[in-house]
Amino acid sequence: MPDSTGLAQVLGFTPAWFALGVVDGSVMDRLTAEWNKGEDNNTEHYRYGAFRTFLAAHRPLTAETAAALYELGAADPDDSMGGAIMADIVHLPECPEDVLAAALASGRKHLVRIVERRSRH
């Protein structure tokens, strides 16, 4: 069984997750307990859960944090989960214009649709 540092790597938490404060020691303690139950070995579920918990606690986001979280999603090795993070940021009313422009230029159809819908309202 990996320790929490080793588990952070197993779960795919890059240094950016820690630098942004999405993941810290207490988050890793909680995720380690969940992982050790052996009920879910889908690492993207742990990353998305950590992201959603952070998002719920830090709204409204600053423009810098929104952009950094969007990039976290863009860099994720799991395309679907990374795309979900990106979509969650693009849906936010406080999503900055530069992130909306990046989403529009991303070539990801679901992100383009979200931005287009936003511009109609």
C-alpha positions as CSV (number, residue, x, y, z in Angstrom):
1,M,0.0,0.0,0.0
2,P,1.5,3.4,-1.0
3,D,1.9,6.1,1.5
4,S,0.1,9.4,0.8
5,T,3.0,10.8,-1.2
6,G,3.1,7.7,-3.3
7,L,-0.7,7.6,-3.5
8,A,-0.7,11.2,-4.8
9,Q,1.3,10.0,-7.7
10,V,-0.8,6.9,-8.2
11,L,-3.9,9.0,-8.2
12,G,-2.4,11.4,-10.8
13,F,-2.1,14.5,-8.6
14,T,0.7,16.6,-10.2
15,P,2.4,19.4,-8.4
16,A,-0.1,21.8,-9.9
17,W,-2.9,20.2,-7.8
18,F,-0.9,21.0,-4.6
19,A,0.2,24.4,-5.7
20,L,-3.4,25.5,-6.3
21,G,-4.4,24.1,-2.9
22,V,-6.9,21.6,-4.5
23,V,-5.0,18.9,-2.7
24,D,-3.2,19.1,0.6
25,G,-2.4,16.8,3.5
26,S,-5.9,16.6,4.9
27,V,-7.3,15.8,1.4
28,M,-4.7,13.1,0.9
29,D,-5.5,11.6,4.3
30,R,-9.2,11.4,3.3
31,L,-8.4,10.0,-0.2
32,T,-6.0,7.5,1.3
33,A,-8.7,6.1,3.6
34,E,-11.1,5.9,0.6
35,W,-8.4,4.3,-1.6
36,N,-7.6,1.7,1.1
37,K,-11.2,0.5,1.1
38,G,-10.4,-1.0,-2.3
39,E,-13.9,-0.1,-3.6
40,D,-12.8,2.3,-6.5
41,N,-9.6,2.0,-8.4
42,N,-10.6,4.7,-11.0
43,T,-8.0,7.4,-10.2
44,E,-9.9,10.0,-12.2
45,H,-12.8,9.8,-9.7
46,Y,-10.4,10.9,-6.9
47,R,-9.1,13.8,-8.9
48,Y,-12.6,14.9,-9.9
49,G,-13.9,14.6,-6.4
50,A,-11.0,16.7,-5.0
51,F,-11.7,19.3,-7.7
52,R,-15.4,19.4,-6.9
53,T,-14.8,19.7,-3.2
54,F,-12.3,22.6,-3.8
55,L,-14.7,24.3,-6.2
56,A,-17.6,24.2,-3.7
57,A,-15.4,25.7,-1.0
58,H,-13.8,28.5,-3.1
59,R,-16.6,30.1,-5.1
60,P,-16.6,32.6,-6.5
61,L,-13.3,31.9,-8.1
62,T,-10.8,34.6,-9.0
63,A,-9.9,34.9,-12.7
64,E,-6.5,33.4,-12.0
65,T,-7.8,30.4,-10.1
66,A,-10.5,29.8,-12.7
67,A,-7.8,29.8,-15.5
68,A,-5.5,27.6,-13.5
69,L,-8.3,25.0,-12.8
70,Y,-9.3,25.0,-16.4
71,E,-5.6,24.3,-17.3
72,L,-5.6,21.5,-14.7
73,G,-8.4,19.9,-16.6
74,A,-6.8,20.5,-20.0
75,A,-3.6,18.7,-18.7
76,D,-5.4,15.7,-17.2
77,P,-4.5,12.4,-18.7
78,D,-8.1,11.3,-18.6
79,D,-9.7,13.2,-21.5
80,S,-13.3,12.8,-20.3
81,M,-12.6,13.8,-16.7
82,G,-10.4,16.6,-17.7
83,G,-13.1,17.8,-20.1
84,A,-15.6,17.7,-17.2
85,I,-13.3,20.0,-15.1
86,M,-13.0,22.3,-18.0
87,A,-16.8,22.4,-18.6
88,D,-17.4,23.0,-14.9
89,I,-15.2,26.1,-15.1
90,V,-16.7,27.3,-18.3
91,H,-20.2,27.0,-16.8
92,L,-19.3,29.3,-13.9
93,P,-20.7,32.9,-14.1
94,E,-17.4,34.2,-13.0
95,C,-15.5,32.4,-15.8
96,P,-13.1,35.0,-17.3
97,E,-13.2,35.9,-20.9
98,D,-9.8,34.5,-21.7
99,V,-10.9,31.1,-20.4
100,L,-14.1,31.3,-22.5
101,A,-11.9,32.1,-25.5
102,A,-9.6,29.2,-24.8
103,A,-12.7,26.9,-24.5
104,L,-14.0,28.2,-27.8
105,A,-10.7,27.6,-29.5
106,S,-10.1,24.2,-27.8
107,G,-11.8,22.1,-30.5
108,R,-13.7,20.2,-27.8
109,K,-17.3,20.2,-29.0
110,H,-18.9,20.2,-25.6
111,L,-16.9,23.3,-24.5
112,V,-17.6,25.2,-27.7
113,R,-21.4,24.5,-27.2
114,I,-21.2,25.8,-23.6
115,V,-19.5,29.0,-24.7
116,E,-22.0,29.5,-27.6
117,R,-24.9,29.0,-25.3
118,R,-23.5,31.5,-22.8
119,S,-23.1,34.1,-25.5
120,R,-26.8,33.8,-26.5
121,H,-28.0,34.6,-23.0
